[in-house]
Amino acid sequence: MFNFAKAKQQARSHLHSILAVPAVYTRMSDSKEFPLTARLHRKIETIGGDEGFGQMIAEEDRVVFLAVDLEAIGPVTGDTVFFADEKVTAMIETVEPAQLPSQTCNVSLE
């Protein structure tokens, strides 16, 4: 029997690995840096209203870490990730529960 949830997770994992770029994770507790690959992702959600009336657009910046890097870093609130290609630093605000093979953190961009 086809498992839609499993297929969706596999597709999402494949997409994250394709769109991941080189980055540097900095642990704030000791300023140690870890080179890794991660995906900088802007999630956009439309909330409320029909046909454009009373709608609100919510944007949320996120970083998706791949499983291969999770053991070394263990994302923590306050740590940062620098994406050289985009010339942007993301500070971790909240860490979502891991959904292996990836983990998502909500971030603010500096």
PyMOL commands that set and color helices and strands:
alter all, ss='L'
color gray80, all
select helices_A, chain A and resi 4-19+67-73
alter helices_A, ss='H'
color red, helices_A
select strands_A, chain A and resi 21-26+33-47+56-66+80-83+88-95+102-109
alter strands_A, ss='S'
color yellow, strands_A
deselect
rebuild
show_as cartoon
